Amino acid sequence: MKMFLVAAALLALLLSSSHAQDTDTKCNTTAQGDLVLLVDGSWSVGRINFKILRNFIARMVSVFDISPDRVQIGLAQYSGDPKTEWHLNAHSTKASLLDAIAKLPYKGGNTMTGMALNFILQNNFQTSAGMRENSRKIGILITDGKSQDEIVFTSQSLRENGIELYAVGVKNADEGELRSIASDPDDIHMYNVNDFKFLVDIVDELTINLCNSVKGPVPFSAAKNMNVYDETSTTMKVTWGAAEGAAGYMILYRPTNATEPQLEQAIRVGGEVTNVQLVQLTPSTAYSISLYALHGEGLGGTGVTLPVPPVGVLTITDVTHSTMKLRWDAAPGAVRRYIVTYKSDEGDLKEAEVDGNIVTLDLSGLISQTEYDVAVTPVYDEGPISPLLGTAITGAKALSQSDMDKKKDQSMRRGGTRDTPLPYSHGPV
């Protein structure tokens, strides 16, 4: 029950964040990108979380210029059997794409990720489905569970066909599987969060990396432009000549003679930087270093930070059979209003609203001897934040005088009449 109330608040938060992303932030590039989203719609996701997932996707794609000449986005949903919801060339405008995302149905079923990865290779990354020969081809997997079939060779087939893979895991996703699916380096292409409510924490970084993937890295000639110097046992410096028009640089480095396999590491810097220091290296180890210039204007725009989550508690007092009094600590900053939602196990969700300067509310018309979950959500101009939660159980309904007289009469009749006292006996002596 509490998770239902929290999910409702988080859904509103993602909606407001999606609107801000759509209106303010853009991926400024003239490059062509064909992105296919592969979305886990299995039973383990759940309908409430699937709503949060839809809004996460909307916010993620809203940074792109959607058109037949720029970025195209297709989507397939999978559980037992994968299904194409729409092909790359189905939506030629952002408005049409966002409308399709808002109406995306929940499929339900088992988690067959390997079958789904092969499905998008055979059905979505095809010229007949709208894929363009000279575009950057990117697949984005979003899943909440461990695959029930093989994923290593199918994801390798995608990468061998020039498709860059991102993997986003939620809750019960297997991190080892995510790393096997995602392209290198993992810290750019792999994400894993503990719950759907934390998707909002990764969406900005994910969109930046997707934008850079659409632009595509242009490699430097290491022989002419890059110099490695000042090596110590655990550090080394790298310098290079500036690339005309570069919005930033990416340095990838990996040990080539380490005793144990190590992952490739990545550093991103701005276009004005032409040197970095690599730190925390392994002594007596050779490193392979690659330098890439990222061309284009970069991911630019404005953003609105979320208000500080409320610090305080919700207190429930004066509980009767049909009423209770709520009092909560005021949230920091300029609160526009508070939305109060409450629900019993069997009842409908009810909602009340008070001004931002009010921190009390009396609830009435409740059912006796019933547990109620209560949530108080502060709402700012920028949108809602995390709610304060509480639980209380209503008492038994008090008997009226007439009801008490009736119960007394019933009790007396079981042992005699009201006017005739029962015989008294001392019992055996």
Buried (B, 14 or more C-beta within 10 A) or exposed (E): BBBEBBBBBBBBBBBBBBBBBBEBBBBBBEBBBBBBBBBBBBBBBBEBBBBBBBBBBBBBBBBBBBEBEBBBBBBBBBBBEBBBBBBBBBBBEBEEBBEBBEEBEBBBBBBBBBBBBBBBBEBBBEEEBBBBEEBBBBBBBBBBBBBBBEBEEBBBBBBEEEBBBBBBBBBEBBEEBBBBBBBBBBBBBBBBBEBBBBBBEBBBEBBBBBBBBBBBBEEBEEEEBBEBEEEEEEEBBBBBEEBEEBBBBBBBBBBEEEEEEEEBBBBBBEBEEBEBEBEEBBEEBEBEBBBBBBBBBBBEBEEBEBBEEBEBEBBBEEBBBBBBBBBBBBBBBEBEBBBBBBBBEEEEBBEBEBEBEEBEBEBEEBBEEBEBBBBBBBBBEBBBBBBBBBEBEBBEEEEEEEEEEEEEEEEBEEEEEEEEEEEEEEEEE
